[in-house]
Amino acid sequence: MRCIKCNEELEIDDNFCPKCGELTPHGYVSLKNKPNEIKYRESNLGSIFTLVALLIIVFTIMTLISGKDIFRPYIEIKKQIYSLKYGYKISLINTDNQYTGIVVNTNEEALGLIKEDIIKESWQCRKNINVSLIEKEISENYNISSVSLCDVYEEEALKIKNTIDKVYNLFPNIKGYLTNITITNANIKDEYIAYFEPAYTFVNSNSNIEEYNKVNKTQILLNSYYFLNKDIINRGLKNITKDNWYPEGATFESLIAHELGHYITFVSLLKENNIDSITLITKNNYEEYQNIIKVLNNGSYSQQLVDISLNNYNQKYNTNITLEEFSSSISGYASQKKEGSIIYDEVIAEAVHDYYLHENSSSKSTIEIINTLKERLI
């Protein structure tokens, strides 16, 4: 049997053509015998379409009003799944984004892109107004484009802020060179607690020297394995380190001061070379940027600072202590060696760490390094 209107093949008990909706002979008979039943079915179908349309309208309005917050239950479930999978909480935001095909013309534009990148990810973070205010205060007080303590508990966020406040108060001339402080997931869960990265390639649009266009993030990364997990961080730093490895009184938060020590060394190097920024790199500053990266990588500048400080120490105290003795008086971490040699970058970072914890009661070696640093930060 076929539809008299569109010739569509019909089933024997079809009341309406499935293609065009024309009433079938079977439908005509049913309508004649049971008119209320057919009307009910027609009415029921229309109600379903109306309900679906209404739900679509409501969902659209809620999305427009709430934005991505409407997906928050899904995000929270996703976090719980990852927590069960790994056995600890991780961050959902991606701090490794890289872009090409974008031409950046000014330093302000570069910083704007860096800030926007994390803002686009922040909807996945737990909404805590006090943590948001802490992020805002750090960003504005120290001219840091993007501060994201995503999902960090308020108590921990405040400890992080206090550490940053104190370091910047001890070294007031270091503002304006750091672009990011961000929670991230390390490649290995306990690979590091905090980490300073002087030049992470964020935008790389052209490698031709005449049209060179690159944006770097200068950032401190905080490992989510520690800073998002209360049970892990409450165990204390001493439970995962050797005795005397860090200066007395070290905490998870004070290790941020150590990483800021690397940043301070970096800032002093830029100031010594009269460089305002390595955020936006073009053909105009490409060569000086390459020279800075070379010096950072080979450690020659850090060695110079430590050698000057050691010499000043020996002259001041009329001694002749060795580099090993000088660095070991700061901490075990400061005196560690790589391929038989002291790591000068770590000596300075640990001196800043010691100075953060003890200020003028720090070791004599620390005081000499801090004096040397401050002379170059003016």
C-alpha positions in Angstrom: 0.0 0.0 0.0 1.3 3.5 -0.9 0.5 7.0 0.1 -2.0 8.7 -2.3 -0.1 12.0 -2.0 3.6 11.2 -2.2 3.6 7.5 -3.2 5.6 6.5 -0.1 5.5 2.8 0.9 3.1 2.4 3.9 2.8 -0.1 6.7 -0.6 -1.7 7.0 -1.3 -0.1 10.3 0.1 3.4 9.6 -2.4 6.2 10.4 -0.3 8.8 8.7 2.3 8.8 5.9 5.8 8.9 7.6 7.1 11.1 4.8 4.4 13.7 4.1 2.0 13.2 7.0 -1.0 12.5 4.8 -3.9 10.6 6.4 -3.9 7.0 5.3 -6.9 4.8 4.6 -6.2 2.9 7.8 -6.0 6.2 9.6 -9.3 7.3 8.1 -11.0 4.2 9.3 -9.5 4.6 12.8 -10.5 8.3 12.9 -14.0 7.4 12.0 -14.2 4.6 14.6 -12.0 6.1 17.4 -11.7 9.9 16.8 -10.6 10.7 20.3 -7.6 8.3 20.2 -6.3 9.8 17.0 -6.6 13.3 18.3 -4.9 12.3 21.5 -1.9 10.8 19.6 -1.7 13.9 17.4 -1.9 16.1 20.5 0.8 14.0 22.3 3.2 14.3 19.3 2.8 18.0 19.2 3.3 18.3 23.0 6.6 16.4 22.6 7.8 18.8 19.9 6.7 21.8 22.0 8.5 20.4 25.1 11.8 19.8 23.2 11.6 23.3 21.7 11.0 24.8 25.1 14.0 22.9 26.6 16.2 24.1 23.8 15.1 27.7 24.5 15.7 27.4 28.2 19.1 25.8 27.7 20.1 28.6 25.3 19.0 31.3 27.8 20.8 29.6 30.7 24.0 29.3 28.6 23.8 33.0 27.6 23.3 34.0 31.2 25.7 31.6 33.0 28.2 31.1 30.3 30.4 28.0 30.8 29.3 27.7 34.4 26.4 25.6 33.2 29.0 22.9 32.6 30.5 23.1 36.1 28.8 19.8 37.3 30.5 18.1 34.4 33.9 19.7 35.3 33.6 18.6 39.0 32.8 15.1 37.9 35.8 15.1 35.6 38.0 16.3 38.5 36.7 13.4 40.7 37.4 10.9 38.0 41.0 12.1 37.6 41.4 12.1 41.3 40.4 8.5 41.5 42.5 7.6 38.5 45.8 9.1 39.8 45.1 9.0 43.5 45.6 12.7 43.9 44.1 15.9 42.5 45.4 17.5 39.3 44.7 20.8 37.5 42.5 20.8 34.4 44.0 24.0 33.0 46.6 23.7 30.2 49.7 25.9 30.8 51.5 24.5 27.7 49.5 26.2 25.0 51.6 27.4 22.0 50.4 29.4 19.0 51.6 30.1 15.5 50.2 32.4 12.8 49.8 35.3 15.2 51.8 38.5 14.5 52.3 40.5 17.7 53.3 44.1 17.3 53.8 45.5 20.8 54.8 44.2 24.3 51.4 45.2 25.6 49.7 43.1 23.0 52.0 40.2 23.9 51.1 40.5 27.6 47.4 40.7 26.7 47.6 37.4 24.8 49.3 35.7 27.7 46.7 36.9 30.1 43.8 36.0 27.8 45.2 32.5 27.4 44.7 31.6 31.0 41.4 33.4 31.3 40.0 31.1 28.6 41.0 28.2 30.8 39.9 29.6 34.2 36.2 28.6 33.9 37.4 25.1 34.8 38.6 26.4 38.2 36.6 26.2 41.4 34.9 29.5 42.1 36.3 31.0 45.3 36.0 34.8 45.5 38.7 35.1 48.1 41.2 33.1 46.0 40.3 35.3 43.0 41.0 38.4 45.1 44.4 37.0 46.1 45.2 36.4 42.4 44.2 39.9 41.5 46.2 41.4 44.3 49.4 39.6 43.4 48.9 40.4 39.7 48.3 44.1 40.3 50.9 44.7 43.1 53.8 43.1 41.2 52.8 43.7 37.6 52.4 40.0 36.7 50.1 39.6 33.7 48.6 36.3 34.8 48.2 34.7 38.2 46.2 31.5 38.3 46.0 29.6 41.6 43.2 27.4 40.1 41.6 25.1 42.7 44.2 26.0 45.4 42.5 26.1 48.8 42.1 29.6 50.2 44.4 28.9 53.2 47.1 27.7 50.9 46.6 30.5 48.4 47.1 33.0 51.3 50.4 31.3 52.2 51.6 31.5 48.6 50.6 35.2 48.5 52.5 35.9 51.8 55.6 34.3 50.3 55.5 36.3 47.2 54.7 39.5 49.2 57.8 39.1 51.4 60.2 38.3 48.5 59.0 41.4 46.5 59.3 43.5 49.7 62.9 42.3 50.2 63.7 42.9 46.6 61.5 45.8 45.5 63.2 46.4 42.1 62.2 43.1 40.5 58.6 44.0 39.4 57.5 43.8 35.8 59.6 40.9 34.4 57.5 37.9 35.4 54.5 37.2 33.2 52.9 34.1 35.0 52.5 32.4 38.3 50.4 29.3 37.5 49.3 26.0 38.9 50.3 23.2 36.5 50.7 19.5 36.2 54.4 18.3 36.2 55.3 15.5 33.7 56.1 13.4 36.7 53.9 13.9 39.8 56.7 14.9 42.2 59.2 16.1 39.6 59.4 19.5 41.3 57.5 21.5 43.8 57.9 24.9 42.1 59.9 25.7 38.9 61.1 28.9 37.3 61.1 29.1 33.5 62.7 32.3 32.1 61.6 31.9 28.5 58.8 29.5 27.5 57.8 29.9 23.8 54.2 31.0 23.8 53.9 32.4 20.3 56.3 31.6 17.5 55.0 32.9 14.2 58.1 33.4 12.0 61.7 32.2 12.2 62.9 34.4 9.3 65.1 36.9 11.0 63.6 39.8 9.0 60.1 38.9 10.1 61.0 37.3 13.4 58.0 37.3 15.8 58.1 35.4 19.1 56.4 35.8 22.5 57.9 34.3 25.6 56.3 33.6 29.0 58.6 34.1 32.0 56.9 32.0 34.6 56.9 30.3 37.9 55.0 27.0 37.8 53.5 25.4 41.0 53.1 21.7 40.9 49.4 20.7 41.4 50.5 17.4 43.0 51.5 19.4 46.1 49.5 22.6 46.1 46.1 21.1 45.3 46.4 18.2 47.8 46.0 19.1 51.4 47.0 15.6 52.7 50.3 15.8 50.8 51.2 19.3 51.7 50.2 18.8 55.3 52.8 16.1 55.7 55.5 18.8 55.6 58.6 19.3 53.6 60.9 17.4 56.0 59.2 14.2 55.2 60.4 14.3 51.6 63.9 15.8 52.0 67.2 14.9 53.6 68.2 16.7 56.8 69.8 20.1 56.3 68.9 19.9 52.6 67.2 23.3 52.7 67.7 26.2 55.2 66.2 25.7 58.6 62.4 26.3 58.6 61.8 25.6 54.9 58.3 24.8 53.8 56.6 24.0 50.6 55.7 27.7 50.2 59.2 28.9 51.0 60.4 26.9 48.0 58.6 29.5 45.9 61.1 32.0 47.3 63.9 29.7 46.0 62.4 29.8 42.5 62.0 33.6 42.9 65.7 33.5 43.6 66.3 32.2 40.1 64.0 34.9 38.8 65.9 37.6 40.8 69.2 36.4 39.2 67.5 36.6 35.8 66.2 40.2 36.5 69.7 41.3 37.6 71.1 39.9 34.3 68.6 41.8 32.3 69.3 45.0 34.2 73.0 44.7 33.8 72.5 44.4 30.1 69.9 47.3 30.0 67.2 45.0 28.7 63.6 45.9 29.7 61.9 42.7 28.5 62.3 39.4 26.6 58.6 38.9 26.3 58.3 40.1 22.7 61.2 39.2 20.4 61.5 40.7 16.9 64.5 41.3 14.6 65.2 44.4 16.7 66.1 42.6 19.9 66.7 39.1 18.5 70.5 39.2 19.0 70.5 40.5 22.6 67.9 37.9 23.4 70.0 35.1 22.0 73.0 36.3 24.1 70.9 36.4 27.3 69.7 32.8 26.7 73.2 31.7 26.1 74.4 33.2 29.4 71.5 31.7 31.3 72.2 28.3 29.9 75.9 28.2 30.5 75.6 29.7 34.1 78.5 32.1 33.6 76.6 35.1 35.1 75.6 33.2 38.2 79.2 32.0 38.6 80.4 35.6 38.3 78.0 36.7 41.1 79.0 33.8 43.4 82.7 34.4 42.8 82.4 38.0 43.7 80.5 37.2 46.8 83.0 34.6 47.9 85.9 37.0 47.3 84.0 39.7 49.4 83.5 37.1 52.1 87.1 36.2 52.4 88.2 39.8 52.4 85.7 40.9 55.0 86.5 38.0 57.4 90.1 37.6 56.5 89.7 34.0 55.6 90.3 31.7 52.6 87.3 29.4 52.6 86.6 27.3 49.5 83.5 27.5 47.3 82.3 24.2 48.8 82.6 25.6 52.3 81.0 28.9 51.3 77.9 27.2 49.6 77.5 24.5 52.2 77.0 27.1 55.0 73.8 28.1 53.1 72.3 24.6 52.7 72.9 21.1 51.5 71.0 21.9 48.3 73.2 24.9 47.6 76.4 22.8 47.8 75.1 20.0 45.6 77.3 19.2 42.5 76.6 18.3 38.9 79.3 16.4 37.1 81.7 17.4 39.9 80.9 21.1 39.9 78.9 23.4 42.1 75.7 24.6 40.5 76.0 28.4 40.8 72.4 29.1 40.0 71.3 27.0 42.9 73.7 28.7 45.3 72.1 32.0 44.6 68.5 30.6 44.7 69.2 29.0 48.1 70.8 32.2 49.4 67.5 34.0 48.5 65.6 31.2 50.1 67.7 31.5 53.3 67.3 35.3 53.3 63.6 35.0 52.9 63.4 32.7 56.0 66.0 34.5 58.2 66.7 37.9 56.7 69.7 39.4 58.6 70.1 36.2 60.7 71.0 34.3 57.5 74.3 32.7 57.0 77.3 35.0 56.3 77.6 33.5 52.8 74.0 34.3 52.1 74.4 37.9 53.2 77.3 38.4 50.8 75.3 37.0 47.9 72.3 39.1 48.7 74.5 42.2 48.9 76.0 41.4 45.5 72.5 40.8 44.0 71.0 44.1 45.4 73.9 46.1 43.9 72.8 44.9 40.5 69.1 45.4 41.0 69.3 49.1 41.4 
